[in-house]
Amino acid sequence: MKDWILNPAKLVVEDGKNYVYLTVQEKAGQYLTDIRLEKNGEFVSQEIVSKKEELLQRVIKFEVPELGIVNAEVDMHVVAANYKNTQKFRMSFDVNSMKPIEKPTYEDGEYTINFRALHATKEDTDSSMKDWILNPAKLVVEDGKNYVYLTVQEKAGQYLTDIRLEKNGGFVSQEIVSKKEELLQRVIKFEVPELGIVNAEVDMHVVAANYKNTQKFRMSFDTGSIQKVITSQLDTNGSVSLENITMPTSIQTNYNGQPISIVVPAGSNSLTVSELKSDANSLLVKISVGNLGNKTVKLTLRKPAGLAAAQVGAYHQNGDAWEYREAQVVGDNVVFETNLSAVKIAEAVTVPILSEPTVSENKVTLEWNKVSGATYELRINKKEIVSMEENNSYIATIGYNQSNLYEVRAIKDKHQSAWSNSVTATTGKKPGSEEETPQGPGGTPQGPGGTPQGPGGTPQTPGGTNDEMYTIDFKVLKDGTNNKSVMDDYTWKPAELKVKDGRNYISLTLLNSSWIKSFQTEKGDAKVVSTNEKVNTRVVQFEVPDLSKKLSATTHVVIPNDEFPGSGSYDERYTVQIQFDPSSKTVLKGSNPAPITPNIPVTPTIPVAEKAIKAKDGGKIEESGVVIQFPADSFASDFKVTVKKVTNPSSLPLADKESLVSDVLEITKDKTGDFKKAITLTLNFDNTKVDTTKHEVGLFWLNETTKKWVKLDNVKVDLKNGKVSGEVNHFTKFAVLAIDQTEQNNQPTQPETPSDFTDIKGHWAEEHIDSLAKIGAITGYPTGEFKPNNHITRAEFATVIVKAFGLDVIKGNAFNDTKNHWASDYIATAEAKGIVSGYSKTKFGPNDVITREQMALMVVRAAELQSNDSTLSFKDAKEISSWAQSAVKTAVHEKIITGYPNNTFKPKGNATRAEAVVVIVKALNK
């Protein structure tokens, strides 16, 4: 039972009696239906004080006359096994561990404090009052007493005539401090002896309906959100020195007559305002915060008088660009977050609206409304950014059977708009081919037109409103806006829709479930229907009365500090709105489909570094844990690099014997294309996790398509200082992995050969695959598939070479890491014939995916082709390793291997099974 009851307990002594409060932690499908403690010779059932159903937690209360060892019993129910049992145990209360719970006290001064307006009786459920009282509140501590100032926001014709908070057992009316009648706002004041959850009630009056009512609710003050407010004048240098900042602090000041409020994080030591320019339609201010590091601050500036709220745009400067920042207009103020380059409030750039794409075979045409005087940037799959001129259209010829997500933004006078709505374009099948169903961004199977498929196969359009199961797309938006909320990244799409008796029930999958402490809709009916601890997800179900209207929901997200040490924990409650897309509704085949859950949850990130690099000069990014060096002229134009730390690396794939010994860093740039010169990447790793007698350390990148880590060649490992360096020509996720080199007794077996492969009909390599399969040189899989687009490993390629060229197999072992490998004899044969060599005398890397330059070298040696020293014209010819230059020249000259349509060779790129077969067949014909 020690794993089911959380330590410590809370002890409350009232009138000489001991009351113990225990927190029960259940598990999905395994429940403790009752707990009983012995009292006066009888077992007394629990009194349930509160529940957090989404966490499978409840707090229960017992009177315990004598603290010590107390007999207890529990009723257990395991649903899946239909198992019920009563189990006896004992509770041992350690009286020597008792500590009084200290109530936090604050020195006299002014603070801000966040709060929630909660339902009067429903645990952790928002009250409708949340829309009538503005966050945060102001907290003033005077002579040890807490006074809370709340801003009430009424609505035309709907008034809160009085608000009362409970104090010493009675309800005390508001004290009105100030009013802004033109905004329907007033500030009210209460003394709150103990910050926490306080009972409250409100008198409401709706004039048109002559409706009056008194409603009970609760105010929950979040003491963890308290921020010290410093009201300070800047000195002659425009600076404020900060001392002993141990919590986020709100600085209220003025500069050139303009009020400025800035919330700085703990550890900051100074605030400097160096410039401020303003006119009727804009405000520009340069602010810096000492010791800010990679953190952001919340900034409040006065809205320019000439701008209406709907016209406001917030920006901060990055190089020559003014980047768009999401902002909130509150009264006369503009509130937004920034990393404090120069910031500006000005007229917002109109956001383009993307029309539905036109697709013809493999050609995609996009159009959007023209923004006067603007150029544009197109974002593809949330990553690649393509710069456009003034044309408000984009035509691209891409691969067949592909699906991409597109967004566009306008740029006017170097000011960016927000990103537009997103559209998905899915190209058709190559004429005459029978290719697989297209894959959407992230690997989501999609049907024609980009519609996600359900478990039944090709989606069909629902024919009516009969009881049926569907998938449906949706967006999670920031409250009161059409902008995407961060919560959108914590949901899996599409959702599942069940229509029963004309009512809509949504099943929505939450990702990184352990971080989401609560999720509830405005109806308060969201319930957890399933959990998957392995991938850290849970499915919640709730009713949606009208799919065409936004549904409000509240959530509490807590990311503990140990998920990203040194960056501080994240703890936020916020309101979002869910917008469903009824037009995306797609029938799910079958009467009881399985819940839609992802194979791999999303991997949220936190910023580590961001820097603009001038292409002609090169540059260097050096932050905690990573160094990136860019040589001059490594890219065609200037670019910006962003480095982020993946905060949930456990969600990423790892093969057997692979373990992470470093942070996982996601590195991106804002321009498309590989680098022209090698970029040197150095990562720190934890050398205490490495046993040199068992582990091999390497620098790896994540292949997002295969979901496998790929090791970089020719890395330098500094085990003493915990650093690994290597060269790359593209960006993705990178990490340092330790590979367990201890021997295995279980040898993997090669798949059997089917008579006919089911997945190569019409494939461009079909004839070559058949020819090698007929001579037994290559095999397929037990499923009957060949999987031509899968990558091939060094061991597999060596094996096919030996079989295809009819070499006599030599029994033996050539490398330490192939001793117990299924292909050890084939590798030993290829090594003896001079076809393959290892990374060293002891290491071959049999399970590494083969690169194109490695493949060229092996096949040229196997075919014993005469060396050719012709000049390579590929744009990336200089990136071919020196040891592979001659072999690549020979293979290209003999037309065994070719480059790509964009005149690149991609020597470090990985070869597929189909490509490997074609190369070997061509070599056999020489």
N, C-alpha and C positions, 0 to 999 in steps of 0.2 A: 504493500500500500504506500510505501515511501515515494513511489513515483507518481502517485495519484493525488497527493495532498501537498501543497506547496508550503515551503518554509520561508520565513517564520510565520507563526500565527499572530493574531492580534488579541490582546487581553484587555478587556474593559472591566473595571471594578466600579460598581454602582451600589450604593447603600450596603457596602460590605459583602456583596455577592460578586463571584467571578464569572464573567461571560467570555467564552473563547470563540473567536471568529476564524474559521478555516476556509482556505481557498481550494476547491476541488478541481482538478484538471483531468477531464475525461479524454478519451481517444475516439477517433471516428469509428462508429459502429460498436464501440465498447463503452458501456455506461454503468455508472454507479447509481442505481435508482433510489437507494436510501442508505444513509449512514446513521448508526445509532450508538450513543455512548451510555454507559451504565451510570445511573444516578439512583441512590437509595435502593439498590438491589434490583432495579428494573432498567431495561434498555429504552432510552428516550430518543425518538426520531429527531432528525435535523430540522431546524427552522431555516428556511431559505431566505436570505437577506437580499441578494441580488444575483443577476445572471448576466453573462456575456456569451450568448449562444454561439456567436460566430467564432469564439475562441474555445468553445466547449468548456467554459469555466462557470462556476457559481460559488458564491460565498455563503457558508452556512454557520449557524450560531448555536451554541450549547451553553447551558449553565453547568459549570464544573465546580461543585462545592469544595473539593480538595484537589489542588494541583499536585500532580505526581504521575503515577501509572494508573490509567483508567482502562477498564475493559471496553471493547468496542466490537461492532459487527457491521458488515456491509452486504447489501444485495447487489449482485452484478448481473449484467445482461449483455451477452455477445450476440448481436442481431444475426449475423451471417450464419452462425452455427446453431441458432435458436437455443443458445445455452444460457441457463439461469442458475444462479448458485448463491448461497449465503456463506460468507467467510468470516471467521472470527479473527480478531487481532487486538493489539493493545496500543494505546496512545501514551507516550511517556513525555510529560511536560517538564522541561528543565527549568526549575525556579531560579537557578543561579544565572540563567541567561537573560533574565528579564531586564529590559531597558525602557525607561519612559520614552514615549514618542514625543519628540521635541517639536513644538509648533514653530514654524519659521517666523522670524521677526525681521523687520526691515528698518534701517535707519531713516530718520525723518527726511523726507524729500518727495520728489514727484517721479512717478513711474508710468509705464504703459502695461496693461495686462489684457491678455486675450480671454474670451469667455465663450460659453455656449448657452443658448436658451434651450432648455430641455423640456420634454413632455413632463407633465406633472407626475405620472405614474409609470410610464414605460421607460425601462432602463436603457440608457444610451441612445435615446431617440430624440431628434430635434423637435422643438415646438415651433408652431407657426410664428411665434414671437421673434424668431431669428432674423426675420426680414424687417423688423421694426426697430431694432436696436443695433447701432453700428459698432463694428469691431475696429480697433481695440478700444477698451475703456481706459480712462485715466485713473490711476491710483495715487492718492496723496496720503502720506504717513505723517501725522502730526502728534507729537507727544505720545508716540506708541500706538495711536489709534489709526485704523484704516478707513479712509473715505474714498468711495468709488464714485466716479463721475461717468454717467452713461449718456450717449447721444441718441435721442429718440427721433426716428424718421417716420413721420406720419404720411398719409396719402390723402389726396383731395377727397373730401367728404367722408373720410374714415379716420377717426381720432381715438387716441388713447387718453382718456380724461384723467386717469390716475394710474400710477404703478406703485405697488407696495412690496417691500422686502421684509422678510421675517427677521425680528431681532428680539432676543430674550423672550420668545414664546408668543409675541404679538406681531402684527403686520404694521409697518411704519410707512406713511405716505412719502412720496417724493418731495425733495426740496428743489424747486426750479431755480437754476443758476443763471441761465441765459436763454434767449430765443432768437431764431432766425425765421421769422414768419414767412418770408418770401420763399424759403426752402422747405417749409413745414418741419423745421427741426427745433428741438430744444435740448438743453443739457440739464440733467437732473443729478442730484447728489444723495448718497446714502452713507451712513456709517455701517460698515460690515465688520463686526468684531473678529470673525474667523473666516478667512478666505477659503473657499471650497465650494460645496454645493449649498445653495441658500434657497429656501422656498420663497415663491413670489406669487403675486396675483395682479391682474390688470383689469381696469374698467374700459370697455370698448363702446364706441358709438358710431353707427353707420347712419348718416343723416337721411339719405334718400329712402332707406327702408324703415326709418324710425326704430332702428334695432339697437338695443343696449344689452350688454352682457358682461359678466365678470368671469374671467378665465384664469385658472391656476396654471402655473408653470414653475420651472426651477432655473435659477442662474448658477452655472458651474464655472467658477473662476479658476483659470489654469495658472497656478503659481509657477510652473516651469517656464512660462512665457514672459515673466516679468522683466521689463527692461528699464533701467535707470534713465531718467530724463535729466539732461544737463542743459539749462538755459544759460547761454554764454555769449558775450560779445567777442568778436574776433579782435586780436591785437593788431598793431600797425602793419604786421606782415600778413594779415589775413589768416592767422593760425589760432588753434585752440590746442593746448597740451592736455593729454588725458593721463590720469594716473590710476593704477590699481583697478583696471577694468576687468572685472571677473564675470560679468554677464553682458549680453548685448545691451548697448547703451544708445538712447535716443538723444541726439544733440539738437537743440533748438537754438538757432542763431539768426542773425541778419547780416546781409552784405549789400552795400550800396542801396539800402532801403528795401531789399528783397528778402522775405522770410525763407529760411532754408531749414528743413528737418531731415536728419540723416541718422539711420539706425546702423551703428557700427558693431562688428562682432567683438567678442572678448579677445583681449590681447592687442587690440589696436592702441597706438600711443599718441596719435596726433591727427588733427583735421586741418587741412589748409584749403582755402578758397583763393585762387590766384587770379581769376578773371571772371567778370560777369557782364554780359551785354544783353540788353532787352529793348524791345519795342512793342508795339501793340499786338503783333502777331507772332513773336518768337522770344525765346529766352535761352541764352547760351551761358553755361557756367563751367569752369574748370575746377574740379575738386579732387584732392588726393587724400588718402587715409594711410597713415603710417602703419606698417606691419600688417597690411591687409592680406598679403599672399594671394592665394587663389580663391579667396572668399568673395562674395558679393555683398552689397549693402542695399538697404531700402532707402530710397531718396524721395522726399516730398518737396515739390517746387510749386510756386504760385502759377496758376494757369494764366497765360497772356490774355489780357482783357478782350482783344479782338478776335479770339477764337471761341467758337461755341464748343460745347463738350464733345459733340460728334465729329468735330474737325481736328481734334487734338492728336498729334503724333509725338511719341517719345523716341529719342535716339541716343546712342552713344557712339563715339568716334573710334574707328578701327582703321588705322592707316589713312587712306583718302576717303574711305566710305563712312557714311552715317548709317549705322546698323539699326534696324527697327527693334524696339523694345516693347513688349506688351505692357500696357499701362492702364491704370484705373483713375477715372476722374471722380473725385469726391468733393462736392461743393466747388470751391474756388481753387482746389489743389489737384495736382497730378502726382500719382504715386506709382513708382516702378522700381525694379531692381537693376543694378548695374555693377560692373567691375571698375567703374570710375576712371574711364578716359574722359575726355570732354563730353558733356551731356547737353542735350538740347530739347526744348519743347517747341514745336513748330507745327505747321499744318501737315496733316498726314497725307502721304502719297496714296492716291486711289489704288485699291487692290483690284487687279484684273480678275475677270471671271472666265474660267476655262469652259468652253463648250465641250459637248461629248465628242470624243475623237472619231475620225473617219479612218477605217482600216481597209486596205486593199491588199490581199495576200500578205506580203511582208513589209508593206509601206504604211507608215502611221502619219496622219496629218492632224495637227492640233491648231486650234484657233482660239483667240481670246479677244475681249473688247479692247480697243485701243485707248491708251492713257496718253493724253496730249503731252508732247515733249519728252516722253519717257523712252528709255531702252529697257530691256528685259533680261531676266535670268530664268532659265528653266531648270528645275530640280527633278532628277530621275531616281526613283526608288529611295528617296530621302537622303541620297548620298551625292551622286554626281551632279555638278552644276555646270550648265552650258550657258555661256554669255551670248546674248542675242543683240541685234541692232534694233532699229525702230520698227521692224516688221512685226506685226502682231499675229504671226503664224510660224509653224515649225513643221517641216517635213523631213522624215528620217526613214531610211531603209535599214531595217534591222533583221535579225535572224527569224526564220520561220518558227512558229510554235513557241513564241515568247510572250510574256506578259510583263508590262512595266507600269509603274505608278508615276504620274506626272503632276507637277505643280509649277506655277509661274509667279514671279513677282516683278513689279515695276521699279525702275530706278530713275529718279528725276533729280537733277542737280546733286548727284551723288547720295541722295537720300533714298533708302529702301522702303518699299511697302511691306506689309505682312505677306506671307505666302497665300496664294489663292486656294480655292477649293481644289481637291485632288480628283483626277480622273484616271481610269485604268484602260489601257489599250492592249488587246491581245491579238497577235498576228495569227494567220491561218496556217494550215499544214502545207508543207512543200508539195507542189503538184506532183501527183503520182506516188506519194509516199504514204505510209501508214504510221505516222509518228505518235508518240505517247501524248496523253493529255497535257496541255501546257501547264507550266508551273508559274505561279504568281510570286511576287516578292516574298522572300522568306520561305519559299518552298511550299506554299499552300496550293493543293491541287485545285485547278480551275477548269470550268467547262467553257463552251463557246461564249465569246463576248466577255469573258472575265468573271462569270458567275461562279462562286465557290460551289464545289460539289459536296453533296452529302454522302453518307455511307452507301447509298444505293447505286451510284453511278452518275450518268449524265443528268443534270437537273431538268426539271420540267416546270412550266409556269403553272401555279395553282389555278384551278378552275373555279373556285368558289370559296365559301366560308364554312364548309363542312368541317367536322372534327378532323384535324390533320396535323402533321408535324412538318415544320419548315425550318430552313435556316434564314436568318435575316441580318443584314449589315446594320451598323450603327456607328455613331461617334459619341465620345464623352467630351463635353464642352465645359469651359469655364462658366461659372454661374453668370447668367445674364448676358452672355456674349455668344458669338459664333466661332470663337477661337478654341482650338483644341486644348483640353486640360492635360496635365501630366498624367492624370489617372487613365487616359486613353491608352497609354503604353503598358498599363497593368491589366489589360483585358485582352482576351483571345477572341478573334473574329473569324467567322460570323458567330452570332448567338443562335440559340435554338429557340424556336417559337412553337408553342403548343396551343392550338385553337380548340377549345372545348366548350360546348354549349354557347357559342358565340362570344366567349371571353378569351382574352390573350394572356398566356402565361409565358414569360421569358425565362430561359435558363442561361445564365451568363457566367463564363469562366474567368475567375480572378487569378492573375499570375503573381508570383512572389507572395503567395498567400500569407506566409508568416509575418510579413510586414504590414499587411492590411488588418488592423485590429478590429475594425468595424466597417460594415457597408450596409446602408439602409436607405430605402426609397421614401418618398414623401408620404406614401400610404402606410409605411411601417410594417409591411408584410413580407419583406425579403427574408428568406430562410435558407440555410445551408442544406443542400440535398446530397452532396457528395464531396469528398476530399481525396487528394492524391498527394500523400506526403513525399513520394519519391521525386516528383517533379515540382512539388511545392505549389499546388494549385487547389482551388476549391470552386465548386459550382453553387451559385445562389439562384434561387427562383423567386419571381415576384410577378404580380399581375400588372399589365399596362392597359388601362381602359381605352386609350386612343393612340394607335401607333403613329399617327401623323403629328402628334404634339409632343413637345419636350417633357421629359419626366425628371423631376428633381430628385437628387439623392445626396446623402452625406457619407463621408468616409473619414476614417482616422488611420493615417499611415505613420508607422514608427519604424525607422531604419536604425538599428543600434550602432553605436560607435565602433564596435568590433568588426562591422562589415567593411568599414574603410577607415582604419585607425588613423588618427591625426586630423581627420576632416570634420570631426564633430558628429553627433547623432542628429537624426532628422525626426521631428515629431510634429506633425501638422494635422489639424482637422479642417476640412473644407467642404463646401457645397459644390456639386457639379450638376450638369444637366445632360441627360442621355437623349440623343436624337436618333430615332430609328428611321430606316429607309424602307418604307413599305414596298417600293418598286423592286427591291432586291429580294423579296420573299421567294424562296425556292423550296419546292416540295422535297421532303426527305422520304426516300423509299423505305418501306417496311413499317410495321406498326409500332415497334419499340426500338428505335435506333439507339445506339450507344451514345453517351454524352460526348460532345465535341471537346476534346482536350488536346493541347499541343504536345508534340514530341519533346520539344525543348522550350522552356519558358524564356521570355525576353530577358535580356541582360542589361538592366539599367546601369548607367554610368555616372560618375562625378568628374568634373573638370580637374585636370592636373596642370595643363599648360596650353596656351594659345599664343601664336606668334606669326607675324607676317614675315615672309622671306623674300628678299629681292633676288631674282634668278641670276642676274649677272654677277652678284657679289657672293652668293651662297650665304651660309649662316649656321648658327648652332642653337639648339634648344637644350637647356640643361636644367632639369628640375629633379626633385627628390625621386630617385629610382630610375631615371631615364636620361640618356644623352643621345641626341640626334644631330649628326653633322652632315651638312649639305655642301657639296663642292660647288664652285662657281659654274654657272651655265648647266646645271643639272636638269633644268626644266625650261620650257619655251617662254614662260612669262612669270611674273611675280605671283606668289600664291600664299595662302594662309594655312598654317598647320594647327590642328587641334589634337591634343592628347587627353584622353579620358581614361579613368580607371574603372574597370568593370566591377560593380559592387557585389555581384552575386556569381562569382566564378564557378561555384558548384553546379550551376545550371548548364555549363558548357561541356561538350563531350570530352571524354578521356578514354583512351584505349586501355586494355589490360597492361599493367606494369608501368603506365605513365602516371606521374604525379606532378602537380604544380609546386614549384619552389619559389615563385615570385608572384607579384601582382600581374593580372592580365590587363594590358594596356591596349586600348583601341585608338589607333592613330589614323587620322583622315586629313585630306587637304581639300580645298574648295574648288579645285580645278580637276578636270578629268585627264586621264592618260598616265602611263608609266613614266618614271624618271629616265632621262637620257644617260645619266651617270649613276653609279652605285652610291647609295646613301648608307652611311655607317650608323648602325643602331647599337647602343650599349644599354643593357638592362641589369639592374641589381637583383641578386637573389639571396635567399637565406641559406648560407652554406652549412648551417647546423642541421638542415634537413637532408644533407647529402652524405651518404656513406660511400667513400671512394672505392671500397672493396666490392660494392654491389651496384652502384649507380653510375650511369653515364649522363653527363649534363649537356644540354644543347639549347640553342635558341630556336624557337618554333614560331610559325605563323599558322593561323587557323584558316583552312580552306572552308569557306561558308557553304560551298556547294556539297562537298562530300562529308562535311561535319567531322573532319579529321585534322589533327595537327601535323604540319609538314616541317621537317627540320631543315634549317639553312645549312648549306655546305660551307666548309672552311671557316668555322667560327673559332674565336679565341676565348678560352675559358680561364679566368683568373680565380681559382678556387679559394685562395687565401683571402682575397678582398671581396669575394662574392660578386663578380661581374662577368658578363658574357657579351662579346661583341660579334657582329656579323654584318654582311652587306645585303641590302635589299634594293629592289627597284620599284616596289609598289607598297601601298599601305593597307593594313587590315588590323586584326587583333594579333598581338605578339605576347609571348610569355616564355619564361625559362622552365623547362620540364626536366625532371630526372627520370631516366629510364632504368628500370630494374633489369640488370643483366644476369641475374641468377638463372640457373638452368630449369627447364620445364620437362616433365616426364610425358606430358600429354602433347603429342605432335599433331598439329592441325593437318587435316587431310584435304587433298584437292577434290574439287567437285567432279561428279561423274559427267560423262559425255552423253548428251541426248542424241537421238538420231536426227532430229530437226530442231533448230533453235526457233523459239516462238516469237522472238523480238527483233529479228534482223531482216524480215521481208521488206524490200524496198530501201533498205539502208545502203548508203553509198559504198560501204565496205563489205556488202553481203557476199560477193563472189570470192573475195580474198579470205574471209572468215571460213567459208565452206571448204576452200582448198586446204587450209591448214588443219581444219577439223578432220577432214577425210584421212589425212596421214597420221592423225593422232598427236599432232604437235600442240594443240591447244584444246581445252575442254570448256564446257559450259557449267551450268549450275543444276542442282537436283530439280529445280522448278521448271526446267526446260528452257530457261533463258540463257542468253550469252552475255547480256548486259554490256553492249559495245561501248557505252559512254562512261563506264566505270574506269577509274585509273588502274594502272598496272604497277606492281612493285618490282624492285630490282630482282628479287628472287624469282618471281613469276616470269619476268622477261628472260632471265638467264635460262630458266627451264625450257621455255618455248624455243629459244635459240638452239639449245643442245638437241632437242627432239627434231626440230625442223631441218637442221643440217645433218641429222643422222649420225651424231658423234657417239662413240662408245662411252658409256657411262663409267666413270671411275669411282669406286667406293672410297669414301674418305671424307676428310674435313679440312678446309683451308683456312678458316677464320674462327676466332673464339666465339663470336656471336652467331655462328651457324651450326654449332656442334649438334644440337638436338632439333634443328629446323627440318621441316619436311622436305625442303629442297637442298639439303646439305650436299648430297651426291652430285646433283646437277651444277651447283655452284662450284664445287671442287673440280668438276670436269671442265667448266668454262674457264676457271682460273688456270688449270693446267695447260689449256690450249691457248692461253694468252688473250682470251676474249674479255674477261672481266678482271678488275683489280679492286682492292678495297680502299676505304678511306685511310687505312693504315695497314700494317702487316697483320694486325689482329682483328680488325673490324671491317665488316662488309656492309652492314646496314640492310639486311635482307628484306625487312618490312617497310623500308622507305619507298615512297612512290618515286618511280624513275623520272628523271628530267629528260628533256628533248636532246640536250647535248650528251648526256650519258648514253642514251639510246643510240645516237649516231655513232659514238665511239665503239660500242659493243658490236653493232651490226657491221661496221666497216672492218673490224678485226675478224669477225666470224666469216665474212665473205672473202677475206684476204684480198681486198681491193687495193690497187696501186694508188699511192698517195698523190693527191693533186693539190697544187699550190695556187689555184686561181683566186682572184680577189672576190670577197663577198660584198655584195651591194646592199645588204640589209641595213636599215637605219640603226638597229641595235647590235650590229656586228661586233662592236667593241665590248659588248657585255658577255660575249662568249668566252668562257674560261680558256686560259692559254693552253692547258692540256687537251682541250677539245677542239681547238681551232683547225688543225689539220684534218681531223675526222669529219667535222662538219663540212669543210670545203669539199672533201672527197664525196661525201654522201649527197651533197647538193649537186655537184658536177655530174654524178652518175644518176641523178634524178630519183634517188631512193627516198629522199626526204626533201620537202619543200618548205617555203616560208608561208606567211599569211598575206591576205590581200592588201593589208596596209604596209607591206614591205618590211615586216618585222619577222624575226626568227623565234624570238622568245626562248632563248636557250635554257633558262631556269624554269620554264613552264613545264607542267606535268603532262605526260602522254596518256591517252586513253587506250583501252584494250583494242579498239578498232584501229587506231593510228599505229599501234605496235604491230598488229597483224599485217597491215599494208606495207609497212617498212620491211618487215622480214620477208614477205612474199616477193617484193621487188628485188631484195638482195639475193634471194634464191635464184632469180631469173638472170642474174648477171654472170 
